[in-house]
Amino acid sequence: MGKLYLVPTPIGNLEDITLRAIRILKEVDFILAEDTRKSGILLKRHDIKNKLSSYHKFNEHSITKNIINKISEGQNVALISDSGTPSISDPGYLIVVECIKNELEIECLPGASSILPALVLSGLPNDRFVFEGFLPKKKGRQTRLKELAGEKRTMVFFESPHRLVKTLQEFSDVFGNNRNASVSRELTKIYEENKRGGLEDLINYFSEKTVKGEIVIVVEGKK
């Protein structure tokens, strides 16, 4: 039987990929990518000429069975996302579960992730933390925020640039405007920014500027 490899890719700087990841991507029978155009840039940079196929949230349910069959027949497959580790707020969970059900071997390589750099750079307690990913956009959003109001661990969230200020305001309403937090954007890229302060300070700061790039928000737990 073949094997499924989960291969982390850089979150910004294309040099942030391991030698082992490059070797695996060159050796597998084919690569599954969330966005073949974006992944193609990375593969070209590292002279990886392997076959590339699309695997994203819109087609994963329809093609996973076929991929499982190929792995069962002896093919080795690598899964990559646009950035970071597959399955963390990106496609990957479904195919991992199906591989486990079919007793197929899975290997997850260590590598780039925006979660830990943002947490470390926040200056907030990092001995215990909880990763929340993206909050629900509508249904269940306020319920989840109220559940987190009493969370004592540091909290880590993903957010899109156009929702950043609104989300910070919601955090302020639920957690209090003096709760310490940090916003990291464009991690590992030329215009990386890490802004720290109380939620009210962050709201004022980001309300006055155009925000671009991937966003990680780190919020202090309840004291």
TANORJO-V488849 format. One record per residue. RES is the residue in three letters. PHI is phi in radians with two decimals (999 if undefined). OMEGA is omega in whole degrees, -180 to 180 (999 if undefined). Layout:
# TANORJO-V488849
res:phi:omega
RES:PHI:OMEGA
RES:PHI:OMEGA
This chain:
# TANORJO-V488849
res:phi:omega
MET:999:178
GLY:-1.51:-176
LYS:-2.53:173
LEU:-1.75:176
TYR:-1.89:172
LEU:-1.72:-172
VAL:-2.00:177
PRO:-1.15:177
THR:-2.13:-177
PRO:-0.98:178
ILE:-1.55:179
GLY:-2.97:-180
ASN:-1.22:-175
LEU:-1.18:178
GLU:-1.39:-177
ASP:-1.46:176
ILE:-2.39:-175
THR:-1.40:176
LEU:-1.06:180
ARG:-1.15:179
ALA:-1.08:179
ILE:-1.08:180
ARG:-1.09:-179
ILE:-1.08:-179
LEU:-1.13:178
LYS:-1.43:-173
GLU:-1.61:-176
VAL:-1.17:180
ASP:-1.25:174
PHE:-2.80:-176
ILE:-2.05:174
LEU:-1.71:-177
ALA:-2.26:179
GLU:-1.11:177
ASP:-2.34:-174
THR:-1.11:179
ARG:-1.18:180
LYS:-1.19:180
SER:-1.16:179
GLY:-1.05:178
ILE:-1.12:179
LEU:-1.12:-177
LEU:-1.13:179
LYS:-1.12:-180
ARG:-1.03:-176
HIS:-1.88:175
ASP:0.99:177
ILE:-1.76:-172
LYS:-1.94:-177
ASN:-1.24:179
LYS:-1.11:-177
LEU:-2.10:179
SER:-2.22:-179
SER:-1.34:175
TYR:-2.58:-176
HIS:-2.48:-173
LYS:-1.12:-178
PHE:-1.54:-179
ASN:-2.21:-174
GLU:-1.08:-180
HIS:-1.22:-177
SER:-1.52:-175
ILE:-1.98:-177
THR:-1.04:-179
LYS:-1.03:180
ASN:-1.12:178
ILE:-1.17:177
ILE:-1.02:179
ASN:-1.08:-180
LYS:-1.17:177
ILE:-1.16:179
SER:-1.08:-179
GLU:-1.46:175
GLY:1.98:-180
GLN:-1.48:175
ASN:-1.70:-174
VAL:-2.21:174
ALA:-1.95:177
LEU:-1.96:176
ILE:-2.23:175
SER:-1.90:-179
ASP:-1.05:178
SER:-2.83:179
GLY:1.42:-175
THR:-1.64:178
PRO:-0.94:177
SER:1.53:177
ILE:-1.65:-174
SER:1.00:178
ASP:-2.54:178
PRO:-0.98:179
GLY:2.64:-177
TYR:-1.03:-176
LEU:-1.05:-176
ILE:-1.23:176
VAL:-1.13:180
VAL:-1.06:-179
GLU:-1.18:176
CYS:-1.11:179
ILE:-1.12:179
LYS:-1.05:-177
ASN:-1.65:177
GLU:0.98:177
LEU:-1.71:-176
GLU:-1.32:179
ILE:-2.25:177
GLU:-2.34:179
CYS:-1.91:179
LEU:-1.42:175
PRO:-1.33:180
GLY:3.04:-171
ALA:-1.08:174
SER:-2.72:-180
SER:-1.44:-174
ILE:-1.13:-175
LEU:-1.21:176
PRO:-1.01:180
ALA:-1.11:180
LEU:-1.12:-179
VAL:-1.13:-177
LEU:-1.27:-178
SER:-1.19:-176
GLY:1.34:178
LEU:-1.64:-179
PRO:-0.91:-178
ASN:-2.16:177
ASP:-1.27:176
ARG:-2.48:180
PHE:-2.61:179
VAL:-2.24:179
PHE:-1.70:-178
GLU:-1.80:-179
GLY:1.08:176
PHE:-1.48:174
LEU:-1.20:175
PRO:-0.96:-178
LYS:-1.23:-178
LYS:-2.33:-176
LYS:-1.11:177
GLY:1.55:-176
ARG:-1.14:-179
GLN:-1.15:178
THR:-1.09:180
ARG:-1.15:178
LEU:-1.07:179
LYS:-1.13:177
GLU:-1.16:-178
LEU:-1.48:-177
ALA:-1.02:-180
GLY:-1.73:-179
GLU:-1.15:-178
LYS:-1.61:178
ARG:-1.45:173
THR:-1.09:-176
MET:-1.95:-179
VAL:-2.12:-178
PHE:-2.24:167
PHE:-1.74:175
GLU:-2.69:178
SER:-1.52:-176
PRO:-1.00:-175
HIS:-1.28:179
ARG:-1.86:-173
LEU:-1.00:-176
VAL:-1.10:178
LYS:-1.07:180
THR:-1.16:178
LEU:-1.07:178
GLN:-1.15:177
GLU:-1.13:176
PHE:-1.05:180
SER:-1.09:-180
ASP:-1.12:-175
VAL:-1.59:-174
PHE:-1.63:-176
GLY:1.82:-173
ASN:-1.25:179
ASN:-1.67:-180
ARG:-1.09:-179
ASN:-1.25:-179
ALA:-2.71:179
SER:-2.53:175
VAL:-2.07:178
SER:-1.98:178
ARG:-2.44:179
GLU:0.96:180
LEU:-0.98:180
THR:1.28:-179
LYS:-1.70:-177
ILE:-1.02:-175
TYR:-1.76:178
GLU:-0.98:178
GLU:-2.44:175
ASN:-2.25:-177
LYS:-1.95:-177
ARG:-2.08:177
GLY:2.68:174
GLY:-1.23:-178
LEU:-1.03:179
GLU:-1.10:179
ASP:-1.10:-180
LEU:-1.17:178
ILE:-1.07:-180
ASN:-1.09:-177
TYR:-1.16:-175
PHE:-1.39:176
SER:-1.22:-175
GLU:-1.76:-178
LYS:-2.48:175
THR:-1.48:-175
VAL:-1.81:177
LYS:-2.29:174
GLY:1.63:178
GLU:-1.26:-175
ILE:-2.07:170
VAL:-2.17:178
ILE:-1.89:177
VAL:-2.02:-175
VAL:-2.15:178
GLU:-1.08:177
GLY:-1.34:-180
LYS:-1.18:-179
LYS:-1.44:999
